[in-house]
C-alpha cells in the first residue's frame, strides 16, 4: 500500500471541507483533500446553487406571467425545462471550474476516491494510506426518507427533482421545511398544482410563528395547498400516478411525490466509530471547538448536529483550520448564523424566535412587526410581508425575522444587529436609503425605539 502525508488531511470536499483546506493552506499548512465525487459537494452540485438557479427561472416565469400589472405587454408561452436545466448547468459548471482553480492555486492536493478513517491520523483511499497531523471529517449529508417510503419511480428526493425532464402537472411534497417550500414555490411558478404535507402544525416550523403565518397566507394566494399537522400512512404508485394516504383519511394523487423530510449525515461505513469517533443518531459528536472524541480529529458541516447550511460549513471549516493552527478562534454562535428560504416570498431570519426569547429572558421580551405594506420599494415590487424584531429586556436586538420577496438581501444588516448585540434604540439612529426594503428594518428599529415614522398607530 502506497503512503503519503500532509499536515492536514480532509475527508470531503464540500462547503466545510474545502473551506478548511483553503484556510489551512493560507496558514502555511500542507493539505490533502479527499473527495469521492466533485469539489463543491451538495451545495454546488445538488443544493444551494442549482436550486437557486431554478428559483430564479421561476421568478422570471412569474414576472412574465404578471408583466401586464406593471404596464409591460409580454406573452408567456410556458417553461422550456431543457433550457432551464442548461442555464442551471452553465452556472454550476462555471463555479465548479472556478473552485477547482482556487484550490489548485493554494497547492492543495486533491485525491479523488472514497475515503475511510482508519486511525486517529489516517485515511485510506483505494490502496493508499494518507496520514496527517490533523484529520477533518467533512462528509456532508444526503436526502432522508421515511420508513415505508422507498425512493424510485414517481417518488423522488431533491436530487432527482432537480433534474426532472418535465414539469409535473400535479405534485405532492412531503415536508414543509426549507427544501419542501422552495420546490413548492418553483413548481407552482412553472404551472404545477402543488400540495405540501407537513407533520408539524405549520410550514417552516423552525421559523418564528408570525413568519409561518405570513408565508402560509402568501402560498394560499398562489394556490399552493398546505396540509399541516398530518402524517403519511401509505404511499403507492403505478405507471400513471402516485397516491398518498394521510392519517386524516385524505387520499392525494399526483404525478410526483417529493420526499423532503430533511437530510441525514453521511457517516455510515466510513470507519468513524471503529476509530473511536462517537456518533449520536449518525451525527458526529463534537465539543464546541468541533473536536471529536478522538484527539486531532475534527468534524465540520452537515455531519455535526445543527443547521445544515453551506455558510455554516464554510465558517466551521475556517474555524477548524485556525484551531489546528493554534490561533484559538472564537467559538461560533450558531444562533447568529443567518437562515434564508429562497421561496416566493422569501423568508430570512437570524437570532432567537419570540418563543425562544421568552424561554430565555421571560415574558418581558418586546417585539415589533412592521408590515411591508408601509414600505415603498415593497409596493413597487408588489410584494407583501413583514419584518419582526425580537428585543431582550436590556433593549438589545436578539432576533430578526423577515418574510417578503428579496428580504434575504437584508439579512447582512440583521445579523450584525444580533451578533454585535446592538441596542435597538442605538440602531434606530442609522439612516436607510429611500426607497429600499432596508427601510423596513429601519422602521421596525424606530418603532422599538418609540419613534415610529411610517406606521399607522
C-alpha positions in Angstrom: 0.0 0.0 0.0 1.4 3.4 -1.0 1.6 6.2 1.6 1.7 9.9 1.7 1.2 12.5 4.4 0.3 16.2 5.0 -0.2 18.5 7.9 -4.0 18.4 7.4 -6.0 15.6 5.8 -9.6 16.5 5.0 -12.2 13.9 4.2 -14.9 15.6 2.0 -14.6 18.5 -0.5 -17.9 20.3 0.1 -18.5 23.6 1.8 -16.9 22.7 5.1 -14.1 20.6 3.7 -12.8 23.0 1.0 -13.1 26.0 3.4 -10.9 24.1 5.9 -8.5 23.2 3.1 -8.1 26.8 1.8 -7.7 28.4 5.2 -5.2 25.7 6.3 -3.2 26.4 3.1 -3.4 30.1 3.8 -1.9 29.4 7.2 1.1 27.6 5.7 -0.1 24.0 6.2 0.2 21.3 3.6 -3.2 19.8 2.8 -4.5 16.7 1.2 -8.3 16.8 0.4 -10.1 13.6 -0.3 -13.3 13.8 -2.4 -15.4 10.9 -3.7 -17.3 12.9 -6.3 -16.7 16.6 -7.3 -15.3 19.6 -5.3 -18.1 21.8 -4.0 -20.3 19.0 -2.6 -24.0 19.1 -2.3 -24.2 22.9 -2.2 -22.6 23.4 -5.6 -23.9 20.3 -7.4 -27.3 19.3 -5.8 -28.2 22.1 -3.4 -27.8 25.8 -3.0 -26.6 26.8 -6.4 -28.7 24.6 -8.7 -31.9 25.1 -6.6 -31.5 28.9 -6.6 -31.0 28.9 -10.3 -34.3 27.1 -10.6 -35.9 29.6 -8.3 -34.6 32.5 -10.4 -36.1 30.9 -13.5 -39.3 30.6 -11.6 -39.2 34.3 -10.7 -38.7 35.1 -14.4 -41.7 33.0 -15.2 -43.8 34.8 -12.6 -42.6 38.2 -13.9 -43.5 37.2 -17.5 -46.9 36.0 -16.3 -47.7 39.2 -14.4 -46.0 41.7 -16.6 -49.2 43.5 -17.6 -49.6 44.6 -13.9 -46.5 46.7 -14.5 -47.6 48.1 -17.8 -45.5 45.7 -19.9 -47.1 43.6 -22.7 -45.5 40.1 -22.7 -46.8 36.8 -23.9 -46.0 33.9 -21.6 -45.6 30.8 -23.7 -44.6 28.4 -21.0 -41.5 26.8 -19.5 -38.8 25.1 -21.6 -37.3 22.9 -18.8 -34.5 21.7 -21.1 -33.3 25.3 -21.4 -33.8 26.0 -17.7 -31.6 23.0 -16.8 -29.0 24.2 -19.4 -28.9 27.6 -17.7 -28.6 25.9 -14.3 -25.8 23.7 -15.5 -23.8 26.6 -17.0 -23.7 28.3 -13.6 -22.7 25.1 -11.8 -20.0 24.3 -14.3 -18.5 27.8 -14.2 -18.5 27.9 -10.4 -17.0 24.3 -10.3 -14.1 25.3 -12.6 -13.5 28.4 -10.5 -13.4 26.4 -7.3 -11.0 23.8 -8.9 -8.7 26.7 -9.9 -8.9 28.3 -6.5 -8.0 25.0 -4.7 -5.2 24.3 -7.2 -3.8 27.9 -6.7 -3.2 27.1 -3.0 -1.2 24.0 -3.7 -3.8 21.7 -2.2 -3.6 18.1 -3.3 -7.0 16.7 -4.2 -7.4 12.9 -4.1 -10.4 11.6 -6.0 -11.9 8.5 -4.3 -13.9 7.2 -1.4 -12.0 7.8 1.8 -12.3 5.9 5.1 -11.0 6.8 8.5 -8.5 4.0 9.6 -7.0 5.6 12.7 -6.5 8.8 14.6 -4.2 10.2 11.9 -5.1 8.1 8.8 -7.4 8.0 5.9 -7.5 5.1 3.4 -8.4 5.8 -0.2 -8.4 2.7 -2.5 -4.9 1.2 -2.0 -3.3 4.3 -0.5 -2.9 5.4 3.2 -2.9 9.1 3.7 -1.8 10.4 7.1 -1.9 13.8 8.7 -1.1 15.5 12.0 -4.8 16.5 12.0 -7.8 15.0 10.2 -11.0 16.9 9.4 -14.2 14.9 8.7 -16.5 16.8 6.3 -18.5 14.1 4.6 -21.8 16.0 4.4 -25.4 14.8 4.1 -27.8 13.2 1.8 -31.7 13.3 1.5 -33.6 11.2 4.0 -36.8 9.3 3.5 -39.4 7.9 6.0 -39.9 4.2 7.0 -42.1 2.5 4.4 -41.5 5.1 1.7 -38.9 3.9 -0.9 -37.4 6.3 -3.4 -37.8 5.4 -7.0 -40.2 5.9 -10.0 -42.6 8.7 -9.1 -41.2 9.1 -5.6 -38.2 11.3 -5.6 -35.8 13.3 -3.4 -34.5 16.8 -4.1 -31.6 15.2 -6.0 -33.9 13.7 -8.6 -36.3 16.7 -8.5 -33.5 19.0 -9.7 -33.2 17.2 -13.0 -36.8 16.1 -13.8 -37.1 16.3 -17.6 -40.6 17.9 -17.4 -42.7 19.9 -15.0 -45.2 17.8 -13.1 -48.8 18.8 -13.6 -49.6 17.7 -10.0 -47.0 17.4 -7.2 -47.2 16.4 -3.6 -44.4 17.5 -1.4 -43.8 15.6 1.9 -42.2 18.1 4.2 -42.8 21.8 4.7 -39.3 22.9 5.7 -36.9 24.8 3.6 -36.4 22.3 0.8 -40.1 21.4 0.5 -41.2 25.1 0.5 -38.6 26.0 -2.1 -39.6 23.2 -4.5 -43.3 24.0 -4.0 -42.5 27.6 -5.0 -40.6 26.6 -8.1 -43.2 24.1 -9.4 -46.1 26.4 -8.7 -44.3 29.1 -10.7 -43.8 26.6 -13.5 -47.5 25.9 -13.6 -47.9 22.8 -11.4 -50.7 22.2 -8.9 -48.8 21.6 -5.6 -49.8 20.2 -2.2 -47.4 20.3 0.8 -47.9 17.7 3.6 -46.2 18.7 6.9 -46.4 16.7 10.1 -45.8 19.8 12.3 -48.6 22.3 12.8 -47.2 24.9 10.4 -44.9 25.4 7.4 -41.2 26.3 8.0 -41.8 25.1 11.6 -38.3 26.2 12.8 -39.1 29.9 11.9 -40.9 32.4 14.1 -44.7 31.6 14.1 -45.6 35.0 12.8 -43.4 34.4 9.7 -45.0 31.0 9.1 -48.5 32.6 9.1 -47.4 35.2 6.5 -45.8 32.5 4.3 -48.9 30.3 4.5 -51.1 33.2 3.6 -48.9 34.0 0.6 -48.9 30.4 -0.6 -52.7 30.2 -0.3 -52.8 33.3 -2.7 -50.6 31.4 -5.0 -52.9 28.4 -4.8 -50.3 26.2 -3.1 -52.2 23.9 -0.8 -50.7 23.0 2.6 -51.9 20.2 4.8 -50.3 20.7 8.2 -50.4 18.5 11.4 -50.9 15.4 9.3 -48.8 12.3 8.6 -48.5 9.9 5.7 -49.7 6.4 6.3 -49.2 4.9 2.9 -47.6 5.6 -0.5 -48.4 3.6 -3.6 -47.6 4.2 -7.3 -48.2 2.8 -10.7 -47.3 3.9 -14.3 -49.7 6.8 -14.2 -49.7 8.3 -10.7 -48.5 8.2 -7.1 -51.1 8.0 -4.4 -50.5 9.3 -0.8 -52.8 8.3 2.1 -52.8 10.6 5.1 -53.7 9.8 8.7 -56.6 12.3 8.3 -58.2 9.9 5.9 -57.4 12.1 2.8 -56.0 10.4 -0.3 -54.0 12.6 -2.6 -52.9 11.7 -6.2 -50.2 13.3 -8.2 -47.6 12.8 -10.9 -44.7 13.1 -8.5 -44.1 12.8 -4.8 -41.1 14.8 -3.5 -39.8 13.4 -0.1 -38.3 16.5 1.6 -38.1 15.4 5.2 -34.6 16.6 5.8 -31.1 15.3 5.3 -29.1 12.6 7.1 -25.4 12.6 7.9 -23.0 10.6 5.6 -21.2 8.8 8.4 -22.0 5.1 7.8 -19.3 2.6 6.8 -16.6 5.2 7.0 -14.6 3.9 9.9 -15.7 6.6 12.3 -17.0 4.5 15.1 -14.3 1.8 14.7 -11.7 4.6 15.2 -13.4 5.8 18.3 -15.3 8.8 16.9 -18.6 9.0 18.9 -21.8 9.2 16.9 -25.3 10.1 18.0 -28.1 9.1 15.6 -25.5 9.1 12.9 -24.2 12.6 13.6 -20.6 13.2 14.9 -20.4 14.3 18.5 -18.1 17.3 18.9 -17.1 19.8 21.5 -17.9 23.5 20.9 -14.5 23.7 19.3 -15.5 21.0 16.8 -13.2 18.4 18.2 -14.4 14.8 18.1 -13.8 12.1 20.8 -10.5 11.2 19.0 -7.6 13.6 19.5 -6.6 15.6 16.4 -9.8 14.5 14.5 -12.2 17.3 13.9 -15.7 17.5 12.2 -17.5 20.2 10.3 -20.7 20.8 8.3 -23.8 18.7 8.0 -22.4 15.8 10.0 -22.2 18.0 13.1 -25.7 18.4 14.7 -27.2 21.8 13.9 -28.3 23.9 11.0 -27.4 22.2 7.7 -26.3 25.3 5.8 -23.4 25.8 3.4 -22.3 29.0 5.1 -22.3 27.3 8.4 -20.0 24.7 6.8 -17.7 27.5 5.4 -17.5 29.1 8.9 -16.8 25.8 10.7 -14.1 24.9 8.1 -12.4 28.2 8.6 -12.7 27.8 12.4 -11.2 24.3 12.4 -8.3 25.3 10.2 -7.5 28.1 12.6 -7.9 25.8 15.6 -5.5 23.3 14.1 -3.0 26.2 13.5 -3.2 27.2 17.2 -4.9 30.5 16.6 -7.7 29.7 19.2 -10.5 31.3 17.2 -13.7 32.5 18.9 -16.4 29.8 19.2 -19.2 30.2 16.6 -22.5 31.2 17.9 -24.9 29.0 16.0 -27.9 31.3 16.7 -26.0 34.1 14.9 -25.9 32.2 11.6 -28.3 33.7 9.1 -31.0 31.5 7.6 -32.8 32.1 4.3 -35.5 30.2 2.5 -35.5 31.4 -1.2 -39.2 30.8 -1.9 -41.6 33.4 -3.3 -41.9 35.1 -0.9 -38.5 34.7 0.8 -38.0 34.0 4.5 -34.9 35.3 6.3 -34.0 35.2 9.9 -31.3 35.3 12.5 -31.2 35.0 16.3 -34.0 33.9 18.5 -37.7 33.4 17.7 -40.1 35.2 20.0 -40.9 31.9 21.8 -37.2 31.1 22.3 -36.5 34.6 23.5 -39.3 34.3 26.1 -37.9 31.0 27.3 -34.5 32.7 27.8 -35.5 36.1 29.0 -39.1 35.8 30.3 -42.3 37.4 29.3 -40.7 40.9 29.2 -39.4 40.3 25.7 -40.6 43.1 23.4 -41.5 42.5 19.7 -42.5 44.8 16.9 -43.7 43.7 13.5 -43.5 46.2 10.6 -45.8 45.3 7.6 -44.2 45.7 4.2 -47.5 47.4 3.1 -45.9 50.6 4.5 -42.6 50.2 2.6 -42.5 52.0 -0.8 -40.0 49.6 -2.5 -42.1 46.6 -1.5 -45.2 48.2 -3.0 -43.2 48.9 -6.2 -42.2 45.2 -6.3 -45.8 44.2 -5.4 -44.7 42.0 -2.5 -46.3 41.6 0.9 -44.7 40.5 4.1 -43.2 41.8 7.3 -40.1 42.5 9.4 -40.3 41.3 13.0 -37.8 42.3 15.7 -37.4 40.5 19.0 -35.8 42.6 21.7 -34.4 41.5 25.1 -35.3 43.3 28.3 -31.9 45.1 28.0 -33.0 46.7 24.7 -30.7 44.5 22.6 -31.9 43.0 19.4 -31.9 39.2 19.8 -34.0 38.2 16.8 -34.8 39.5 13.3 -37.4 37.6 11.3 -38.5 38.7 7.8 -40.8 37.5 5.0 -41.3 39.0 1.6 -39.6 38.9 -1.8 -35.9 39.8 -1.7 -35.7 40.1 2.1 -32.8 37.6 2.1 -30.7 40.6 0.9 -31.5 42.3 4.3 -30.0 39.5 6.4 -26.5 41.0 6.4 -27.6 44.1 8.4 -29.8 41.9 10.5 -27.0 39.5 11.5 -24.8 42.4 12.5 -27.6 43.6 14.9 -27.7 40.2 16.5 -24.0 39.3 16.5 -22.8 42.7 17.8 -25.6 42.8 20.4 -26.8 46.1 19.2 -29.2 48.2 21.2 -32.3 48.8 19.2 -32.6 52.4 20.1 -28.9 53.0 19.0 -29.5 51.1 15.7 -32.6 53.3 15.1 -30.2 56.3 14.5 -28.9 54.7 11.3 -30.3 56.2 8.1 -31.7 53.8 5.5 -31.8 54.9 1.8 -35.2 55.6 0.3 -36.8 53.8 -1.3 -35.3 50.5 -0.3 -36.6 47.4 1.5 -33.9 48.1 4.1 -36.1 50.9 5.3 -38.5 48.3 6.7 -35.8 47.1 9.1 -35.1 50.8 9.9 -38.8 51.4 10.6 -39.0 48.4 12.9 -36.0 49.7 14.8 -37.5 53.2 15.1 -40.8 51.6 16.3 -38.9 49.7 19.1 -37.1 52.9 20.0 -40.5 54.6 20.5 -40.4 56.9 17.4 -42.2 55.1 14.6 -42.5 57.1 11.3 -44.3 55.3 8.6 -46.5 53.2 10.9 -50.3 53.5 11.3 -50.9 53.8 15.0 
